[in-house]
Every structure is written in C-alpha cells, then in structure tokens.
Amino acid sequence: MSASSATAEKLTAAEIQERMGSIAGWTVEDGKLSREFRFGDFIEAFSFMTACAIKAEKMNHHPEWFNVYHKVKVQLTTHDAGGITAKDFTLAEFMNNQAG
C-alpha cells in the first residue's frame, strides 16, 4: 500500500494547533481546515482548482470546495479517519503554494 492510500490517523487538538502555524490563512471550522482563496478572475480561480485537483487525485485525498467567480472556499478533513490528519495539512500547504 502506498503512503498516499494508507489510512491517516486523526490528529489531536494539540497536534492540529501545533501545525496551524505552517499553513497561513487557514482556520479550523466545524472540525475541518478551512480557507477562502481570492483570485483576480474566474480563470485564475479555475486554474488553481485544476492544479489542486490533480494533486488531490494523486494523494487520493479530495477537498470539499465551492467556487463562485474569483473565490474558492475549501474545507479539508479526512473522512476515513473522522477528522483532520497530516494529509489535510499536506494538501493545505500545496494549495497555499499554488495560490502564491
């Protein structure tokens, strides 16, 4: 089993708080990592989503997200683990890098 398909372990509240400093702009809402990204226009937002979708598919870890014009609202949680895991932080960091 590859690392990307292995079941991740749910992080404790203390572990989540410790890692929050590594993902600027994110908060915890309803037990999920949450962030809204804003772009110059729809094409920039969609390009961001496309890059993130490719990464998410490779990780077998898919975001909950919503897009309207230049905004993309993202929520990350690992459903199999019942909460936030290291996989969510990995994808959040990737998204931050993609957004610039």
Rosetta silent file (secondary structure, phi, psi, omega in degrees, C-alpha in Angstrom):
SEQUENCE: MSASSATAEKLTAAEIQERMGSIAGWTVEDGKLSREFRFGDFIEAFSFMTACAIKAEKMNHHPEWFNVYHKVKVQLTTHDAGGITAKDFTLAEFMNNQAG
SCORE:     score description
SCORE:     0.000 S_00000001
   1 L     0.000  130.808 -179.991    0.000    0.000    0.000 S_00000001
   2 L   -77.061  160.555 -178.971    1.418    3.385   -0.956 S_00000001
   3 L   -60.648  -33.282 -177.493    1.699    6.207    1.558 S_00000001
   4 L   -72.822  -21.234 -179.846   -0.953    8.191   -0.308 S_00000001
   5 L  -103.356   -4.097  177.967   -3.519    5.409    0.038 S_00000001
   6 L   -69.778  145.348  177.193   -2.696    4.481    3.631 S_00000001
   7 L   -70.218  126.840  179.242   -5.278    5.446    6.203 S_00000001
   8 L   -86.278  153.370  178.837   -4.097    8.521    8.048 S_00000001
   9 L   -92.796  138.337  177.404   -4.566    8.918   11.780 S_00000001
  10 L   -61.951  132.945  178.597   -6.743   11.686   13.169 S_00000001
  11 L   -81.780  150.979  175.095   -4.656   14.389   14.839 S_00000001
  12 L   -76.621  165.238  177.976   -5.349   15.539   18.381 S_00000001
  13 H   -58.327  -38.852  179.140   -6.453   19.119   19.051 S_00000001
  14 H   -66.242  -41.519  179.101   -2.952   19.883   20.350 S_00000001
  15 H   -65.581  -39.646  177.870   -1.313   18.432   17.212 S_00000001
  16 H   -63.236  -48.320 -179.609   -3.657   20.449   14.991 S_00000001
  17 H   -58.907  -40.678 -179.985   -2.922   23.666   16.894 S_00000001
  18 H   -62.707  -36.777 -176.765    0.822   22.994   16.649 S_00000001
  19 H   -84.732  -15.114 -175.355    0.614   22.588   12.860 S_00000001
  20 H   -59.185  -31.144  179.386   -1.634   25.607   12.194 S_00000001
  21 H   -65.098  -18.229 -177.965    1.381   27.941   12.034 S_00000001
  22 H   -87.986   -4.618 -178.175    2.645   26.101    8.953 S_00000001
  23 L  -131.334   81.047 -177.966   -0.451   26.902    6.853 S_00000001
  24 L   -54.324  138.210  174.656   -1.040   30.657    6.754 S_00000001
  25 L    90.896   -9.871 -177.514   -4.618   31.771    6.222 S_00000001
  26 L   -94.529  150.052  174.068   -6.304   28.568    7.389 S_00000001
  27 E  -131.807  172.528  172.162   -8.646   28.146   10.352 S_00000001
  28 E  -107.278  121.022  177.827  -10.497   25.226   11.899 S_00000001
  29 E  -130.700  126.927  178.460  -14.261   25.398   11.333 S_00000001
  30 L    52.619   38.547  177.535  -16.644   22.574   12.171 S_00000001
  31 L    74.176   18.342 -179.292  -13.735   20.174   12.613 S_00000001
  32 E  -131.999  147.669  170.015  -12.259   20.944    9.179 S_00000001
  33 E   -70.520  130.399 -174.528   -9.344   23.020    7.926 S_00000001
  34 E  -133.356  143.100  175.250  -10.971   25.958    6.142 S_00000001
  35 E  -160.562  146.960  170.981   -9.826   28.788    3.919 S_00000001
  36 E  -111.862  125.692  176.614  -11.206   31.076    1.256 S_00000001
  37 E  -100.992  143.426  176.127   -8.883   31.948   -1.613 S_00000001
  38 E  -124.192  137.158 -177.418   -9.476   35.009   -3.817 S_00000001
  39 L  -125.559  173.767 -178.602   -8.085   35.416   -7.311 S_00000001
  40 L   -67.184  -32.458 -178.719   -8.112   38.089   -9.998 S_00000001
  41 L  -163.670 -177.768 -177.527  -10.822   36.400  -12.020 S_00000001
  42 H   -63.373  -39.908 -178.886  -12.570   33.119  -12.747 S_00000001
  43 H   -61.522  -42.549  177.430   -9.776   31.767  -14.968 S_00000001
  44 H   -64.180  -42.541  179.115   -7.214   32.189  -12.163 S_00000001
  45 H   -62.870  -44.164 -178.457   -9.571   30.517   -9.667 S_00000001
  46 H   -68.908  -36.289  176.522  -10.271   27.637  -12.047 S_00000001
  47 H   -62.758  -42.301  175.172   -6.571   27.189  -12.838 S_00000001
  48 H   -58.453  -48.174 -178.824   -5.893   26.943   -9.088 S_00000001
  49 H   -62.490  -38.331  179.510   -8.654   24.357   -8.713 S_00000001
  50 H   -63.284  -47.658  178.801   -7.302   22.335  -11.639 S_00000001
  51 H   -61.064  -42.270 -179.413   -3.778   22.169  -10.186 S_00000001
  52 H   -69.522  -34.672  178.245   -5.173   21.243   -6.769 S_00000001
  53 H   -64.150  -39.895  178.624   -7.485   18.607   -8.259 S_00000001
  54 H   -64.427  -45.023  177.717   -4.538   16.873   -9.920 S_00000001
  55 H   -63.002  -45.745 -179.007   -2.592   16.867   -6.633 S_00000001
  56 H   -60.578  -40.557  179.435   -5.640   15.694   -4.663 S_00000001
  57 H   -65.060  -41.835  177.766   -6.222   12.819   -7.080 S_00000001
  58 H   -63.343  -33.508  179.051   -2.590   11.719   -6.786 S_00000001
  59 H   -82.864  -11.688 -170.519   -2.966   11.816   -2.988 S_00000001
  60 L    53.759   47.007 -175.797   -6.377   10.087   -3.157 S_00000001
  61 L  -146.158  101.613 -167.161   -7.497   12.896   -0.864 S_00000001
  62 L  -105.573  132.965 -177.203  -10.228   15.121   -2.207 S_00000001
  63 L   -77.112  159.112  163.894  -11.242   18.534   -0.854 S_00000001
  64 E   -94.714  124.095 -179.562  -14.695   19.872   -0.177 S_00000001
  65 E  -149.499  161.898 -176.188  -14.779   23.119   -2.108 S_00000001
  66 E  -142.860  132.338 -177.156  -17.057   25.711   -3.591 S_00000001
  67 E  -123.948  131.085  168.699  -16.265   28.201   -6.348 S_00000001
  68 E  -134.807  117.768 -179.741  -18.002   31.422   -7.340 S_00000001
  69 L    46.992 -102.921 -173.560  -16.229   33.590   -9.894 S_00000001
  70 L  -101.522    6.687 -178.683  -12.899   34.579   -8.283 S_00000001
  71 E  -112.655  140.329  174.147  -13.418   32.890   -4.886 S_00000001
  72 E  -130.570  114.685  176.288  -12.685   29.292   -3.879 S_00000001
  73 E   -96.892  127.955 -175.430  -13.781   28.165   -0.412 S_00000001
  74 E  -122.341  139.183  169.713  -12.003   24.988    0.711 S_00000001
  75 E  -130.554  133.207 -178.256  -12.611   22.634    3.621 S_00000001
  76 E  -121.919  131.917  172.506  -10.286   19.725    4.328 S_00000001
  77 L  -156.680  157.403  178.276  -10.888   16.700    6.516 S_00000001
  78 E  -105.121  100.753 -173.939  -10.060   13.018    6.233 S_00000001
  79 H   -58.539  -40.856 -179.296  -13.407   11.255    6.295 S_00000001
  80 H   -61.401  -29.876 -178.518  -11.901    7.776    6.800 S_00000001
  81 H   -93.621  -12.137  179.930  -10.120    8.999    9.945 S_00000001
  82 L    77.319   25.614  179.051  -13.062   11.005   11.247 S_00000001
  83 E   168.761 -163.081 -177.708  -11.205   14.315   11.407 S_00000001
  84 L   -79.520  134.224  179.171   -8.145   16.312   10.439 S_00000001
  85 L  -129.047  177.452  176.587   -4.982   14.374    9.586 S_00000001
  86 H   -59.056  -31.067  178.693   -1.499   15.091    8.272 S_00000001
  87 H   -60.385  -37.089  179.671   -2.904   14.583    4.747 S_00000001
  88 H   -66.154  -40.585  178.069   -5.084   17.652    5.208 S_00000001
  89 H   -67.251  -37.271  177.735   -2.087   19.763    6.191 S_00000001
  90 H   -62.474  -45.475  179.971   -0.112   18.461    3.197 S_00000001
  91 H   -69.615  -37.591  177.400   -2.904   19.434    0.804 S_00000001
  92 H   -61.185  -43.548  179.033   -3.422   22.805    2.541 S_00000001
  93 H   -62.883  -43.598  177.232    0.276   23.612    2.154 S_00000001
  94 H   -58.602  -45.320 -179.168    0.144   22.647   -1.528 S_00000001
  95 H   -63.010  -41.561  176.662   -2.890   24.896   -2.035 S_00000001
  96 H   -59.402  -43.747  179.311   -1.154   27.823   -0.351 S_00000001
  97 H   -64.050  -39.273  179.366    1.836   27.352   -2.649 S_00000001
  98 H   -66.916  -36.089 -178.148   -0.403   27.178   -5.723 S_00000001
  99 H   -75.264  -18.020  179.319   -2.234   30.342   -4.704 S_00000001
 100 L    80.502    0.000    0.000    1.062   32.171   -4.292 S_00000001
